[in-house]
Amino acid sequence: MQEVLDLLKIFWPLLVLQILLMVWALVDLIRHKELKGFPRWAWVLIIVFINIFGPIIYLVFGRGEE
């Protein structure tokens, strides 16, 4: 049981980072009218299912011009 708690302590910051990045990317996706690369539904799937890297990929490559 102690091992599980130790692992949870290690991965807790990554979980928080993942959730914050996902929320930020999804809100940004909703607000932007123009996107690059993929349609909106595909970006949602990328953001949600590719853990930490999905939101980063969207924020770097998917955002269109404002």
mmJSON file of the N, C-alpha and C atoms, coordinates in Angstrom:
{"data_MODEL":{"atom_site":{
"group_PDB":["ATOM","ATOM","ATOM","ATOM","ATOM","ATOM","ATOM","ATOM","ATOM","ATOM","ATOM","ATOM","ATOM","ATOM","ATOM","ATOM","ATOM","ATOM","ATOM","ATOM","ATOM","ATOM","ATOM","ATOM","ATOM","ATOM","ATOM","ATOM","ATOM","ATOM","ATOM","ATOM","ATOM","ATOM","ATOM","ATOM","ATOM","ATOM","ATOM","ATOM","ATOM","ATOM","ATOM","ATOM","ATOM","ATOM","ATOM","ATOM","ATOM","ATOM","ATOM","ATOM","ATOM","ATOM","ATOM","ATOM","ATOM","ATOM","ATOM","ATOM","ATOM","ATOM","ATOM","ATOM","ATOM","ATOM","ATOM","ATOM","ATOM","ATOM","ATOM","ATOM","ATOM","ATOM","ATOM","ATOM","ATOM","ATOM","ATOM","ATOM","ATOM","ATOM","ATOM","ATOM","ATOM","ATOM","ATOM","ATOM","ATOM","ATOM","ATOM","ATOM","ATOM","ATOM","ATOM","ATOM","ATOM","ATOM","ATOM","ATOM","ATOM","ATOM","ATOM","ATOM","ATOM","ATOM","ATOM","ATOM","ATOM","ATOM","ATOM","ATOM","ATOM","ATOM","ATOM","ATOM","ATOM","ATOM","ATOM","ATOM","ATOM","ATOM","ATOM","ATOM","ATOM","ATOM","ATOM","ATOM","ATOM","ATOM","ATOM","ATOM","ATOM","ATOM","ATOM","ATOM","ATOM","ATOM","ATOM","ATOM","ATOM","ATOM","ATOM","ATOM","ATOM","ATOM","ATOM","ATOM","ATOM","ATOM","ATOM","ATOM","ATOM","ATOM","ATOM","ATOM","ATOM","ATOM","ATOM","ATOM","ATOM","ATOM","ATOM","ATOM","ATOM","ATOM","ATOM","ATOM","ATOM","ATOM","ATOM","ATOM","ATOM","ATOM","ATOM","ATOM","ATOM","ATOM","ATOM","ATOM","ATOM","ATOM","ATOM","ATOM","ATOM","ATOM","ATOM","ATOM","ATOM","ATOM","ATOM","ATOM","ATOM","ATOM","ATOM","ATOM","ATOM","ATOM"],
"id":[1,2,3,4,5,6,7,8,9,10,11,12,13,14,15,16,17,18,19,20,21,22,23,24,25,26,27,28,29,30,31,32,33,34,35,36,37,38,39,40,41,42,43,44,45,46,47,48,49,50,51,52,53,54,55,56,57,58,59,60,61,62,63,64,65,66,67,68,69,70,71,72,73,74,75,76,77,78,79,80,81,82,83,84,85,86,87,88,89,90,91,92,93,94,95,96,97,98,99,100,101,102,103,104,105,106,107,108,109,110,111,112,113,114,115,116,117,118,119,120,121,122,123,124,125,126,127,128,129,130,131,132,133,134,135,136,137,138,139,140,141,142,143,144,145,146,147,148,149,150,151,152,153,154,155,156,157,158,159,160,161,162,163,164,165,166,167,168,169,170,171,172,173,174,175,176,177,178,179,180,181,182,183,184,185,186,187,188,189,190,191,192,193,194,195,196,197,198],
"type_symbol":["N","C","C","N","C","C","N","C","C","N","C","C","N","C","C","N","C","C","N","C","C","N","C","C","N","C","C","N","C","C","N","C","C","N","C","C","N","C","C","N","C","C","N","C","C","N","C","C","N","C","C","N","C","C","N","C","C","N","C","C","N","C","C","N","C","C","N","C","C","N","C","C","N","C","C","N","C","C","N","C","C","N","C","C","N","C","C","N","C","C","N","C","C","N","C","C","N","C","C","N","C","C","N","C","C","N","C","C","N","C","C","N","C","C","N","C","C","N","C","C","N","C","C","N","C","C","N","C","C","N","C","C","N","C","C","N","C","C","N","C","C","N","C","C","N","C","C","N","C","C","N","C","C","N","C","C","N","C","C","N","C","C","N","C","C","N","C","C","N","C","C","N","C","C","N","C","C","N","C","C","N","C","C","N","C","C","N","C","C","N","C","C","N","C","C","N","C","C"],
"label_atom_id":["N","CA","C","N","CA","C","N","CA","C","N","CA","C","N","CA","C","N","CA","C","N","CA","C","N","CA","C","N","CA","C","N","CA","C","N","CA","C","N","CA","C","N","CA","C","N","CA","C","N","CA","C","N","CA","C","N","CA","C","N","CA","C","N","CA","C","N","CA","C","N","CA","C","N","CA","C","N","CA","C","N","CA","C","N","CA","C","N","CA","C","N","CA","C","N","CA","C","N","CA","C","N","CA","C","N","CA","C","N","CA","C","N","CA","C","N","CA","C","N","CA","C","N","CA","C","N","CA","C","N","CA","C","N","CA","C","N","CA","C","N","CA","C","N","CA","C","N","CA","C","N","CA","C","N","CA","C","N","CA","C","N","CA","C","N","CA","C","N","CA","C","N","CA","C","N","CA","C","N","CA","C","N","CA","C","N","CA","C","N","CA","C","N","CA","C","N","CA","C","N","CA","C","N","CA","C","N","CA","C","N","CA","C","N","CA","C","N","CA","C","N","CA","C","N","CA","C","N","CA","C"],
"label_alt_id":[null,null,null,null,null,null,null,null,null,null,null,null,null,null,null,null,null,null,null,null,null,null,null,null,null,null,null,null,null,null,null,null,null,null,null,null,null,null,null,null,null,null,null,null,null,null,null,null,null,null,null,null,null,null,null,null,null,null,null,null,null,null,null,null,null,null,null,null,null,null,null,null,null,null,null,null,null,null,null,null,null,null,null,null,null,null,null,null,null,null,null,null,null,null,null,null,null,null,null,null,null,null,null,null,null,null,null,null,null,null,null,null,null,null,null,null,null,null,null,null,null,null,null,null,null,null,null,null,null,null,null,null,null,null,null,null,null,null,null,null,null,null,null,null,null,null,null,null,null,null,null,null,null,null,null,null,null,null,null,null,null,null,null,null,null,null,null,null,null,null,null,null,null,null,null,null,null,null,null,null,null,null,null,null,null,null,null,null,null,null,null,null,null,null,null,null,null,null],
"label_comp_id":["MET","MET","MET","GLN","GLN","GLN","GLU","GLU","GLU","VAL","VAL","VAL","LEU","LEU","LEU","ASP","ASP","ASP","LEU","LEU","LEU","LEU","LEU","LEU","LYS","LYS","LYS","ILE","ILE","ILE","PHE","PHE","PHE","TRP","TRP","TRP","PRO","PRO","PRO","LEU","LEU","LEU","LEU","LEU","LEU","VAL","VAL","VAL","LEU","LEU","LEU","GLN","GLN","GLN","ILE","ILE","ILE","LEU","LEU","LEU","LEU","LEU","LEU","MET","MET","MET","VAL","VAL","VAL","TRP","TRP","TRP","ALA","ALA","ALA","LEU","LEU","LEU","VAL","VAL","VAL","ASP","ASP","ASP","LEU","LEU","LEU","ILE","ILE","ILE","ARG","ARG","ARG","HIS","HIS","HIS","LYS","LYS","LYS","GLU","GLU","GLU","LEU","LEU","LEU","LYS","LYS","LYS","GLY","GLY","GLY","PHE","PHE","PHE","PRO","PRO","PRO","ARG","ARG","ARG","TRP","TRP","TRP","ALA","ALA","ALA","TRP","TRP","TRP","VAL","VAL","VAL","LEU","LEU","LEU","ILE","ILE","ILE","ILE","ILE","ILE","VAL","VAL","VAL","PHE","PHE","PHE","ILE","ILE","ILE","ASN","ASN","ASN","ILE","ILE","ILE","PHE","PHE","PHE","GLY","GLY","GLY","PRO","PRO","PRO","ILE","ILE","ILE","ILE","ILE","ILE","TYR","TYR","TYR","LEU","LEU","LEU","VAL","VAL","VAL","PHE","PHE","PHE","GLY","GLY","GLY","ARG","ARG","ARG","GLY","GLY","GLY","GLU","GLU","GLU","GLU","GLU","GLU"],
"label_asym_id":["A","A","A","A","A","A","A","A","A","A","A","A","A","A","A","A","A","A","A","A","A","A","A","A","A","A","A","A","A","A","A","A","A","A","A","A","A","A","A","A","A","A","A","A","A","A","A","A","A","A","A","A","A","A","A","A","A","A","A","A","A","A","A","A","A","A","A","A","A","A","A","A","A","A","A","A","A","A","A","A","A","A","A","A","A","A","A","A","A","A","A","A","A","A","A","A","A","A","A","A","A","A","A","A","A","A","A","A","A","A","A","A","A","A","A","A","A","A","A","A","A","A","A","A","A","A","A","A","A","A","A","A","A","A","A","A","A","A","A","A","A","A","A","A","A","A","A","A","A","A","A","A","A","A","A","A","A","A","A","A","A","A","A","A","A","A","A","A","A","A","A","A","A","A","A","A","A","A","A","A","A","A","A","A","A","A","A","A","A","A","A","A","A","A","A","A","A","A"],
"label_entity_id":["1","1","1","1","1","1","1","1","1","1","1","1","1","1","1","1","1","1","1","1","1","1","1","1","1","1","1","1","1","1","1","1","1","1","1","1","1","1","1","1","1","1","1","1","1","1","1","1","1","1","1","1","1","1","1","1","1","1","1","1","1","1","1","1","1","1","1","1","1","1","1","1","1","1","1","1","1","1","1","1","1","1","1","1","1","1","1","1","1","1","1","1","1","1","1","1","1","1","1","1","1","1","1","1","1","1","1","1","1","1","1","1","1","1","1","1","1","1","1","1","1","1","1","1","1","1","1","1","1","1","1","1","1","1","1","1","1","1","1","1","1","1","1","1","1","1","1","1","1","1","1","1","1","1","1","1","1","1","1","1","1","1","1","1","1","1","1","1","1","1","1","1","1","1","1","1","1","1","1","1","1","1","1","1","1","1","1","1","1","1","1","1","1","1","1","1","1","1"],
"label_seq_id":[1,1,1,2,2,2,3,3,3,4,4,4,5,5,5,6,6,6,7,7,7,8,8,8,9,9,9,10,10,10,11,11,11,12,12,12,13,13,13,14,14,14,15,15,15,16,16,16,17,17,17,18,18,18,19,19,19,20,20,20,21,21,21,22,22,22,23,23,23,24,24,24,25,25,25,26,26,26,27,27,27,28,28,28,29,29,29,30,30,30,31,31,31,32,32,32,33,33,33,34,34,34,35,35,35,36,36,36,37,37,37,38,38,38,39,39,39,40,40,40,41,41,41,42,42,42,43,43,43,44,44,44,45,45,45,46,46,46,47,47,47,48,48,48,49,49,49,50,50,50,51,51,51,52,52,52,53,53,53,54,54,54,55,55,55,56,56,56,57,57,57,58,58,58,59,59,59,60,60,60,61,61,61,62,62,62,63,63,63,64,64,64,65,65,65,66,66,66],
"pdbx_PDB_ins_code":[null,null,null,null,null,null,null,null,null,null,null,null,null,null,null,null,null,null,null,null,null,null,null,null,null,null,null,null,null,null,null,null,null,null,null,null,null,null,null,null,null,null,null,null,null,null,null,null,null,null,null,null,null,null,null,null,null,null,null,null,null,null,null,null,null,null,null,null,null,null,null,null,null,null,null,null,null,null,null,null,null,null,null,null,null,null,null,null,null,null,null,null,null,null,null,null,null,null,null,null,null,null,null,null,null,null,null,null,null,null,null,null,null,null,null,null,null,null,null,null,null,null,null,null,null,null,null,null,null,null,null,null,null,null,null,null,null,null,null,null,null,null,null,null,null,null,null,null,null,null,null,null,null,null,null,null,null,null,null,null,null,null,null,null,null,null,null,null,null,null,null,null,null,null,null,null,null,null,null,null,null,null,null,null,null,null,null,null,null,null,null,null,null,null,null,null,null,null],
"Cartn_x":[0.818,0.0,0.866,1.953,2.845,3.463,3.739,4.302,3.331,2.055,1.042,0.988,1.039,1.026,2.271,3.41,4.638,4.55,4.001,3.822,2.836,1.788,0.808,1.441,2.316,3.01,3.898,4.485,5.363,4.552,3.442,2.683,1.611,1.345,0.331,0.592,1.815,2.059,1.838,2.17,1.931,0.44,-0.336,-1.783,-2.377,-1.945,-2.429,-2.02,-0.779,-0.304,-1.129,-1.417,-2.216,-3.599,-4.247,-5.596,-5.582,-4.618,-4.533,-4.269,-3.343,-3.063,-4.279,-4.987,-6.153,-7.248,-7.515,-8.545,-8.152,-6.893,-6.414,-6.558,-6.136,-6.204,-7.653,-8.537,-9.937,-10.622,-10.351,-10.922,-10.396,-9.116,-8.522,-9.124,-9.35,-9.951,-11.354,-12.112,-13.465,-13.427,-12.486,-12.42,-11.867,-10.973,-10.367,-11.296,-11.461,-12.301,-11.524,-10.258,-9.436,-8.464,-8.379,-7.47,-6.567,-5.441,-4.518,-4.434,-4.314,-4.003,-5.181,-6.041,-7.137,-8.443,-9.582,-10.859,-10.977,-11.914,-12.087,-12.274,-13.095,-13.359,-12.082,-11.201,-9.945,-9.031,-9.007,-8.191,-8.704,-10.021,-10.567,-10.053,-10.08,-9.586,-8.098,-7.318,-5.876,-5.62,-6.316,-6.117,-6.491,-7.603,-8.11,-7.364,-7.01,-6.493,-4.976,-4.246,-2.788,-2.155,-2.675,-2.171,-1.492,-0.339,0.3,0.681,1.049,1.539,0.436,-0.789,-1.888,-2.165,-2.364,-2.564,-1.373,-0.167,1.025,1.079,0.773,0.751,-0.261,-1.451,-2.454,-1.967,-1.459,-1.054,0.098,0.959,2.093,1.703,0.992,0.753,-0.68,-1.664,-3.055,-3.722,-3.177,-3.818,-3.669,-4.783,-4.742,-4.454,-4.493,-4.28,-5.505,-5.293,-6.421,-7.013],
"Cartn_y":[-1.194,0.0,1.265,1.216,2.369,2.677,1.632,1.835,2.6,2.286,2.977,4.45,4.739,6.129,6.879,6.206,6.839,7.16,6.235,6.482,7.62,7.663,8.734,10.093,10.155,11.407,11.843,10.887,11.198,11.679,11.012,11.309,12.379,12.818,13.839,15.132,15.675,16.897,16.694,15.521,15.247,15.2,14.642,14.586,15.993,16.827,18.207,18.955,18.777,19.411,18.958,17.68,17.137,17.772,17.858,18.421,19.902,20.652,22.08,22.313,21.561,21.696,21.331,20.275,19.842,20.909,21.453,22.488,23.723,24.144,25.324,25.114,23.957,23.684,23.601,22.977,22.869,24.234,25.065,26.415,27.22,27.11,27.808,27.31,26.017,25.43,25.983,26.16,26.7,28.161,28.926,30.363,30.699,29.883,30.177,29.751,30.639,30.334,29.581,29.941,29.31,28.322,27.142,26.104,25.669,25.091,24.57,23.05,22.373,20.957,20.014,20.078,19.118,19.847,19.175,19.773,19.796,20.572,20.773,19.447,18.542,17.287,16.454,16.52,15.763,16.356,17.688,18.31,17.941,17.838,17.416,16.028,15.11,13.754,13.756,14.546,14.627,15.178,16.254,16.886,15.934,15.236,14.4,13.072,12.449,11.087,10.941,11.993,11.863,12.543,12.257,12.728,14.086,14.235,15.544,16.101,15.256,15.729,16.257,15.764,16.222,17.714,18.22,19.67,20.487,20.0,20.728,20.755,19.627,19.574,20.572,20.624,21.588,23.025,23.35,24.727,25.179,24.257,24.623,24.628,23.602,23.434,23.707,23.637,23.687,25.038,25.963,27.266,28.056,28.621,29.482,30.916,31.784,33.207,33.782,34.762,35.404,36.488],
"Cartn_z":[0.0,0.0,0.0,0.713,0.786,-0.576,-1.349,-2.686,-3.586,-3.46,-4.256,-3.875,-2.604,-2.146,-2.599,-2.584,-3.063,-4.555,-5.334,-6.766,-7.011,-6.203,-6.339,-6.065,-5.087,-4.776,-5.937,-6.624,-7.75,-8.954,-9.257,-10.463,-10.289,-9.076,-8.823,-9.612,-9.605,-10.395,-11.897,-12.417,-13.839,-14.157,-13.249,-13.442,-13.452,-12.53,-12.48,-13.747,-14.185,-15.413,-16.611,-16.701,-17.798,-17.829,-16.691,-16.637,-17.011,-16.489,-16.804,-18.292,-18.866,-20.3,-21.148,-20.755,-21.509,-21.477,-20.3,-20.185,-20.991,-20.868,-21.598,-23.107,-23.597,-25.034,-25.518,-24.744,-25.164,-25.178,-24.182,-24.163,-25.347,-25.619,-26.755,-28.07,-28.163,-29.362,-29.599,-28.54,-28.659,-29.099,-28.593,-28.876,-30.257,-30.787,-32.09,-33.219,-34.172,-35.332,-36.406,-36.586,-37.621,-36.991,-37.59,-37.115,-38.259,-37.904,-38.916,-38.782,-39.896,-39.892,-39.919,-38.926,-38.791,-38.501,-38.718,-38.314,-36.783,-36.297,-34.852,-34.099,-34.631,-33.933,-33.784,-34.78,-34.703,-33.636,-33.532,-32.488,-31.101,-30.947,-29.647,-29.291,-30.246,-29.987,-29.649,-30.365,-30.102,-28.708,-28.35,-27.04,-25.911,-26.059,-24.964,-24.841,-25.962,-25.888,-25.968,-26.282,-26.356,-25.142,-23.999,-22.704,-22.747,-22.181,-22.06,-23.43,-24.363,-25.652,-26.571,-26.439,-27.292,-27.17,-25.944,-25.808,-26.289,-26.048,-26.496,-28.022,-28.662,-30.129,-30.676,-30.06,-30.531,-30.352,-29.172,-28.897,-29.79,-30.192,-31.044,-32.528,-32.983,-34.416,-34.874,-33.994,-34.429,-34.403,-33.654,-33.533,-34.82,-35.264,-36.436,-36.03,-37.005,-36.734,-36.042,-35.187,-34.5,-35.334],
"occupancy":[1.0,1.0,1.0,1.0,1.0,1.0,1.0,1.0,1.0,1.0,1.0,1.0,1.0,1.0,1.0,1.0,1.0,1.0,1.0,1.0,1.0,1.0,1.0,1.0,1.0,1.0,1.0,1.0,1.0,1.0,1.0,1.0,1.0,1.0,1.0,1.0,1.0,1.0,1.0,1.0,1.0,1.0,1.0,1.0,1.0,1.0,1.0,1.0,1.0,1.0,1.0,1.0,1.0,1.0,1.0,1.0,1.0,1.0,1.0,1.0,1.0,1.0,1.0,1.0,1.0,1.0,1.0,1.0,1.0,1.0,1.0,1.0,1.0,1.0,1.0,1.0,1.0,1.0,1.0,1.0,1.0,1.0,1.0,1.0,1.0,1.0,1.0,1.0,1.0,1.0,1.0,1.0,1.0,1.0,1.0,1.0,1.0,1.0,1.0,1.0,1.0,1.0,1.0,1.0,1.0,1.0,1.0,1.0,1.0,1.0,1.0,1.0,1.0,1.0,1.0,1.0,1.0,1.0,1.0,1.0,1.0,1.0,1.0,1.0,1.0,1.0,1.0,1.0,1.0,1.0,1.0,1.0,1.0,1.0,1.0,1.0,1.0,1.0,1.0,1.0,1.0,1.0,1.0,1.0,1.0,1.0,1.0,1.0,1.0,1.0,1.0,1.0,1.0,1.0,1.0,1.0,1.0,1.0,1.0,1.0,1.0,1.0,1.0,1.0,1.0,1.0,1.0,1.0,1.0,1.0,1.0,1.0,1.0,1.0,1.0,1.0,1.0,1.0,1.0,1.0,1.0,1.0,1.0,1.0,1.0,1.0,1.0,1.0,1.0,1.0,1.0,1.0,1.0,1.0,1.0,1.0,1.0,1.0],
"B_iso_or_equiv":[0.0,0.0,0.0,0.0,0.0,0.0,0.0,0.0,0.0,0.0,0.0,0.0,0.0,0.0,0.0,0.0,0.0,0.0,0.0,0.0,0.0,0.0,0.0,0.0,0.0,0.0,0.0,0.0,0.0,0.0,0.0,0.0,0.0,0.0,0.0,0.0,0.0,0.0,0.0,0.0,0.0,0.0,0.0,0.0,0.0,0.0,0.0,0.0,0.0,0.0,0.0,0.0,0.0,0.0,0.0,0.0,0.0,0.0,0.0,0.0,0.0,0.0,0.0,0.0,0.0,0.0,0.0,0.0,0.0,0.0,0.0,0.0,0.0,0.0,0.0,0.0,0.0,0.0,0.0,0.0,0.0,0.0,0.0,0.0,0.0,0.0,0.0,0.0,0.0,0.0,0.0,0.0,0.0,0.0,0.0,0.0,0.0,0.0,0.0,0.0,0.0,0.0,0.0,0.0,0.0,0.0,0.0,0.0,0.0,0.0,0.0,0.0,0.0,0.0,0.0,0.0,0.0,0.0,0.0,0.0,0.0,0.0,0.0,0.0,0.0,0.0,0.0,0.0,0.0,0.0,0.0,0.0,0.0,0.0,0.0,0.0,0.0,0.0,0.0,0.0,0.0,0.0,0.0,0.0,0.0,0.0,0.0,0.0,0.0,0.0,0.0,0.0,0.0,0.0,0.0,0.0,0.0,0.0,0.0,0.0,0.0,0.0,0.0,0.0,0.0,0.0,0.0,0.0,0.0,0.0,0.0,0.0,0.0,0.0,0.0,0.0,0.0,0.0,0.0,0.0,0.0,0.0,0.0,0.0,0.0,0.0,0.0,0.0,0.0,0.0,0.0,0.0,0.0,0.0,0.0,0.0,0.0,0.0],
"pdbx_formal_charge":[null,null,null,null,null,null,null,null,null,null,null,null,null,null,null,null,null,null,null,null,null,null,null,null,null,null,null,null,null,null,null,null,null,null,null,null,null,null,null,null,null,null,null,null,null,null,null,null,null,null,null,null,null,null,null,null,null,null,null,null,null,null,null,null,null,null,null,null,null,null,null,null,null,null,null,null,null,null,null,null,null,null,null,null,null,null,null,null,null,null,null,null,null,null,null,null,null,null,null,null,null,null,null,null,null,null,null,null,null,null,null,null,null,null,null,null,null,null,null,null,null,null,null,null,null,null,null,null,null,null,null,null,null,null,null,null,null,null,null,null,null,null,null,null,null,null,null,null,null,null,null,null,null,null,null,null,null,null,null,null,null,null,null,null,null,null,null,null,null,null,null,null,null,null,null,null,null,null,null,null,null,null,null,null,null,null,null,null,null,null,null,null,null,null,null,null,null,null],
"auth_seq_id":[1,1,1,2,2,2,3,3,3,4,4,4,5,5,5,6,6,6,7,7,7,8,8,8,9,9,9,10,10,10,11,11,11,12,12,12,13,13,13,14,14,14,15,15,15,16,16,16,17,17,17,18,18,18,19,19,19,20,20,20,21,21,21,22,22,22,23,23,23,24,24,24,25,25,25,26,26,26,27,27,27,28,28,28,29,29,29,30,30,30,31,31,31,32,32,32,33,33,33,34,34,34,35,35,35,36,36,36,37,37,37,38,38,38,39,39,39,40,40,40,41,41,41,42,42,42,43,43,43,44,44,44,45,45,45,46,46,46,47,47,47,48,48,48,49,49,49,50,50,50,51,51,51,52,52,52,53,53,53,54,54,54,55,55,55,56,56,56,57,57,57,58,58,58,59,59,59,60,60,60,61,61,61,62,62,62,63,63,63,64,64,64,65,65,65,66,66,66],
"auth_comp_id":["MET","MET","MET","GLN","GLN","GLN","GLU","GLU","GLU","VAL","VAL","VAL","LEU","LEU","LEU","ASP","ASP","ASP","LEU","LEU","LEU","LEU","LEU","LEU","LYS","LYS","LYS","ILE","ILE","ILE","PHE","PHE","PHE","TRP","TRP","TRP","PRO","PRO","PRO","LEU","LEU","LEU","LEU","LEU","LEU","VAL","VAL","VAL","LEU","LEU","LEU","GLN","GLN","GLN","ILE","ILE","ILE","LEU","LEU","LEU","LEU","LEU","LEU","MET","MET","MET","VAL","VAL","VAL","TRP","TRP","TRP","ALA","ALA","ALA","LEU","LEU","LEU","VAL","VAL","VAL","ASP","ASP","ASP","LEU","LEU","LEU","ILE","ILE","ILE","ARG","ARG","ARG","HIS","HIS","HIS","LYS","LYS","LYS","GLU","GLU","GLU","LEU","LEU","LEU","LYS","LYS","LYS","GLY","GLY","GLY","PHE","PHE","PHE","PRO","PRO","PRO","ARG","ARG","ARG","TRP","TRP","TRP","ALA","ALA","ALA","TRP","TRP","TRP","VAL","VAL","VAL","LEU","LEU","LEU","ILE","ILE","ILE","ILE","ILE","ILE","VAL","VAL","VAL","PHE","PHE","PHE","ILE","ILE","ILE","ASN","ASN","ASN","ILE","ILE","ILE","PHE","PHE","PHE","GLY","GLY","GLY","PRO","PRO","PRO","ILE","ILE","ILE","ILE","ILE","ILE","TYR","TYR","TYR","LEU","LEU","LEU","VAL","VAL","VAL","PHE","PHE","PHE","GLY","GLY","GLY","ARG","ARG","ARG","GLY","GLY","GLY","GLU","GLU","GLU","GLU","GLU","GLU"],
"auth_asym_id":["A","A","A","A","A","A","A","A","A","A","A","A","A","A","A","A","A","A","A","A","A","A","A","A","A","A","A","A","A","A","A","A","A","A","A","A","A","A","A","A","A","A","A","A","A","A","A","A","A","A","A","A","A","A","A","A","A","A","A","A","A","A","A","A","A","A","A","A","A","A","A","A","A","A","A","A","A","A","A","A","A","A","A","A","A","A","A","A","A","A","A","A","A","A","A","A","A","A","A","A","A","A","A","A","A","A","A","A","A","A","A","A","A","A","A","A","A","A","A","A","A","A","A","A","A","A","A","A","A","A","A","A","A","A","A","A","A","A","A","A","A","A","A","A","A","A","A","A","A","A","A","A","A","A","A","A","A","A","A","A","A","A","A","A","A","A","A","A","A","A","A","A","A","A","A","A","A","A","A","A","A","A","A","A","A","A","A","A","A","A","A","A","A","A","A","A","A","A"],
"auth_atom_id":["N","CA","C","N","CA","C","N","CA","C","N","CA","C","N","CA","C","N","CA","C","N","CA","C","N","CA","C","N","CA","C","N","CA","C","N","CA","C","N","CA","C","N","CA","C","N","CA","C","N","CA","C","N","CA","C","N","CA","C","N","CA","C","N","CA","C","N","CA","C","N","CA","C","N","CA","C","N","CA","C","N","CA","C","N","CA","C","N","CA","C","N","CA","C","N","CA","C","N","CA","C","N","CA","C","N","CA","C","N","CA","C","N","CA","C","N","CA","C","N","CA","C","N","CA","C","N","CA","C","N","CA","C","N","CA","C","N","CA","C","N","CA","C","N","CA","C","N","CA","C","N","CA","C","N","CA","C","N","CA","C","N","CA","C","N","CA","C","N","CA","C","N","CA","C","N","CA","C","N","CA","C","N","CA","C","N","CA","C","N","CA","C","N","CA","C","N","CA","C","N","CA","C","N","CA","C","N","CA","C","N","CA","C","N","CA","C","N","CA","C","N","CA","C","N","CA","C","N","CA","C"],
"pdbx_PDB_model_num":[1,1,1,1,1,1,1,1,1,1,1,1,1,1,1,1,1,1,1,1,1,1,1,1,1,1,1,1,1,1,1,1,1,1,1,1,1,1,1,1,1,1,1,1,1,1,1,1,1,1,1,1,1,1,1,1,1,1,1,1,1,1,1,1,1,1,1,1,1,1,1,1,1,1,1,1,1,1,1,1,1,1,1,1,1,1,1,1,1,1,1,1,1,1,1,1,1,1,1,1,1,1,1,1,1,1,1,1,1,1,1,1,1,1,1,1,1,1,1,1,1,1,1,1,1,1,1,1,1,1,1,1,1,1,1,1,1,1,1,1,1,1,1,1,1,1,1,1,1,1,1,1,1,1,1,1,1,1,1,1,1,1,1,1,1,1,1,1,1,1,1,1,1,1,1,1,1,1,1,1,1,1,1,1,1,1,1,1,1,1,1,1,1,1,1,1,1,1]
}}}
